[in-house]
């Protein structure tokens, strides 16, 4: 897998994320160029205090490594990635974070 110029290493669909919806994460970071399995490491809450932490084994696709899950918290999704040799991609210590929409249309 080759990281292309202007290709984001992480994409999340749909965005904005909405509580209760299914989210798909596509990973094209540096771990994708190495042999082995990749895992999405995700949790909810503040970036310095994750809760409901889960590792999801990702599937290799022609577009990158993919994981799908239900958004089951109303706060903030935080995530990073690791491989089966415990090498991490945490966005240089910043992780990737997404606010979760409650589904209401603001007026």
MODAVEN-V329947 format. One record per helix or strand. SS is the DSSP state (helix for helix, strand for strand). FROM is the first residue (numbers start at 0). TO is the last residue. If there is no record, write none. Layout:
SS FROM TO
SS FROM TO
This chain:
strand 9 12
strand 16 17
strand 21 26
helix 29 32
strand 37 45
strand 48 56
strand 58 60
strand 63 69
strand 75 82
strand 87 88
strand 95 100
